[in-house]
Amino acid sequence: MKQKIGRQERTAYQFLRHPLLRKYAPLVHEDLTAVYARDLQKWLIIAPIIGVMTGLTITAIAVIILNGVWAPVLRYYLSHHWAIVPGLLAGFVVTGLIMQFLTPDPDEHSTEEIVRSYHEHQGDVNMRPFFPKLLAAITTVGCGGSAALEGPSIYGGGAIGSWMWARLRSVGRFRLDARDRRIMLICGAAAGMSAVFRAPLTGIVFSLEMPYKDDLAHEALLPSLLASVVSFMTLSSFLGSAPLFDFAASPSFTRRDLGWCALLGLIIGLIAMAFVVTFRRARTFCVEMPVPHWVKLAAGGLLTALCGLIFLYFYRGSLVPLGPNYEAVGLILGHPHSSLELILFGILKLAGTIFTLGTGGVSAMFVPLFLSGGAFGLAFAQSVVHSSTPALYAAVGMACFISAGYKTPLAAVVFVAEATGGHAFIIPGLIGAAVAYAVSGDASASGDQRLHEAVRVEDFQNLPVREVMQQQLISVPASLTLREFAATLTPHVHHEIFPVFEGEKLLGTCSLWAMSQVPSERWNTIKVAEIVNHRVHKVSPDSDVIEALRLLTGEHSQPILLIVEDLGRTVGIVTKTDILKALKLRRDSFPAIGEDLALTE
């Protein structure tokens, strides 16, 4: 027995010492290291976890809103039209009170918060108001607000992804860095969109397109793919996997149809541009209005109710431009409606969306946009084209409005393909969506979307901000008057903006420009605290330079970033000039770096 074991050990030793094995084993190791250099294995564990958690959350939201709240409310509204006004008023006031008193910023929520977090906060979502915001979404949509479930679904999934990063970053085997939080944010948002529409491809593509008007969040592709499929399977195990907006596809289309679809894209692109501009103006006006948040929403509830009452006054039936309106797809496509009725439905649906979301309602407008587009497309088919396949134009209208309104042309076409259950509408949808996207320009329902990724300098992804920051911090006490502050400035101080502290607490920043806006005769009485800009970007010393540059060059950028440690201590600042100097030094040391670099101060 001992001799047999000895022979086996000698054989194994000889095999391991074989010249060919010793020659090629390092090459195999080198190839495997290159293949798995991006450490993709961690997403095989993390993304499914996010998918399951998001799927369960969205299942609960869907059951509560669609079955528990909206279904009985809709039946009551259709039987008692007078109840629409008090119902919407009460629901919107409750939403306003929740957002005003239970959240730090009542105007930050839903898809907008996720996009802003992706660009400006490195994927960090404040989880304290998580449940109040979901509750506010239930009261907004459940009482009849012109919105649907995609808002709380994208927010809920994105917040779960961000929260998971905070829980897992201490686990050494995952090796999560600051950029991974943004990836997990988009991963969760994709999972939420996939589950709520039971359309995994739509969820993936929409979430990758969502942060940009003319780009994709490429780095989140694999995690989003895994999380979306798992989230879809999780929800399907409870609610089934049938498409949420299923309607029969046309077996074919003609060249004539393609020309009409291009014209439909042109028309809807112009309508979408006008809608988006109006919505952004209304939203800005409501945000800046100096009245309590619940008062704004009370007005929004009354105006939204008016949209529903106007439609029901002219067309009594089950179709009404209120609530999540998932049933409206079947009603529009499965029952005869005049073109005038369809156009009025689309107009009042868009108006109700402005009144609901523009005044501060908690959700998003994906469903209102594609419902309006579908109604306009069907009216176009009936009145202009006189087509025998009106569903084709309804589907293309949906794709056109989503493409133009959210700047997500790929998601629009993928959604149409999944909603119809086939591929017959893909080519017409692509043509219409492309025309609508081009005609609508840069107008987007999301004010926080960026045009494209600002910088792509792969060599600086792992360069921490601590390597380029200024450690000699010139700060200002909040208690100083402007005259006292001006007296501390010397010719050797070249800064134009300074951190402001109240004791150990960081209040924000104070700029020389802001001080110059105050008449000099008031400098003895006005304190620095009164001109502080509280909107300040903070990053950790371990954040990489690309993240810092993203914040310094974004739409809501500030001249400096404050470098703050985990314990809250400010240890330095960084500006675009600091980063440019570091880039120049590295480029001078390594000329290959920066050949494609084109940065301007």
C-alpha positions, 0 to 999 in steps of 0.5 A: 500500500505504501509503495502504491502511494509512493508511486503515485506521489512520484508520478504527480511530482514528475508530471508537475516537473514536466518541461512542457508544463513548466514552459506553458503554465506561465503562459496560460496563467498570463492569458487567464490574468488578461482575460479576467483583468476586469474582475468580472467574477464579483458581479456574478454574486453581487448583481443577482443579489441586487436583482433578487432584492429589487425584484421583491421590492418592486413586486410589493410596490406593484401589488400595493399600487395596482391591486391594493390602491388603484384598482378600487380607486379607478372603479370608484372614480368611473362610477362617481366622477365627482370623487376625482377632485377630493380623491386627487386633492387628498392624495397629493396633499398627503404626498406633499406632507410626506416629502416636506416633513420626512425627506431632506429635499422634497424636490429630489426623488425618483429617476432624477435623484438616481441620475443626479446621484450617478453624476454628482454623488458617485452613486451615493443615495441617502437611504434615510428617506427611502421608505417615505419616498416609496410611500409618497410614490404610492400616494401619488400614483394610487390616488390617480396622479398621471404617472406610473410605477417606473419612478419608484421602481428605478429609484428603489432599485438604484437605492438598493444598489447603492446601499449594497455597495456600502454593505459589501465594500468591507468584504475584501473578496469583492474589492469594491472601489468608488466607481463600483458604487455608480455601477451598482446604482445603474445595476439596481435601476435596470433591475427595477425597470426590468421588473416593473415592465416585465421586460428585461431588455428594456430595463437594461437598455433604458438604464444604460441610456438614462444618464446621458443624452448621447452616450451609454453607461457602458461599464454597467452592462454586465451587472445590469444584464444579470440583475435585470434577468434575476429581478424579472424572474423574481417578480415573475414567480409572483405575478407571472411573466406575461408582457404587461402591455401585450398587443398583436403585432402586424405580420409585415410592413411596406415601404409606404409604411416606413415613409409614414413612420418617418413623418409620424416621428417628425410630428411626435418629435416636435410635440415631445420637444414642446412638451419637455420644454413646457415641463421643465419650465413648469418644474423650475417655476414650482421648485422656486415658488416660495410656498410649502411643498404640500400647497404646490401639490394641492394645486397640482392635484386639482389641475390633474383632476380637472384633466380627468373630468374634462375627458370624462365629460366628453367621452364617458367610458373606462378610458381616463387619463389618470393613474398608472393607466396600464389598462389604457393600452388594451382599451386604446388598441382593443376598442374603437375610438375616434381620432379626436378622442385619441388626440384629446386623451394624449393632450390631457395625459400630457397636461396631467403629467405636467400638473402631477410631476411638475408640481412635485409628484413622486414618480416618472413619466415613461408610461405617460409618454408612450401612452400619449405617443400610442394615442397620437400614432393610432389617430395618425393611422386612422385619419392620415394614413388610413392604414389597415394595421393601426397597431403598427403606428400606435407602436411606432408612436410609443417608440417616438415619444419615449425616444424624444422625451427621455433621449433613449432611442434604443430603449424605445425600440427595444420596448416596442419589440418586447411589448408587441411580443415580436420583431415586426415593428423594430424597423419602423420603430427605429426609423420613427424613433431616430427621426423623433430623437433628431427633431427634438434636439437636446430637450429632455424630460430629465434635467440632470442628463448629460450629453455624453461622458465628459472624460475618458482617460483610462490611465487615471482611473486609479489615481486617487484625488489625494495625489493631486489635492491642495492640502493647505486649506484656506478656510473662512469662519462663518461668523466673520463679517464680509469686511473682516473676511476681506481684510484677511485676503492678501495678494498671495491668496489666489483662490476665488472660492473658500470653504466656510466652517461654523466651528467644526461643521462645514457649511459650504463655500463662499466666493469672491463673486458672491461677496462682490454682489453685496454693496460694500457699505453693507460689508460691516453687517453682512456675515459670511454665513449669509452668502454661503453656497450650500451646494458643495460637492464632497469626495473622499481622498480615495476617489479617483481623478476621473470622478473628481473631474466628472463633478468639476465639469458637470452641469451643476459643477462647482469651482472646487471639490472639498476632500472629506475623510470618512469622519467628516474632516476636510483635508483639502480641496481640488480644482480643475487646474490641479487636475490639469497640472497632474495630467500635464506632469504625467503626460510629460513623464509618459508621452503616450498618455494624453495623445487624445486628451482635450481638456480645457479649464 
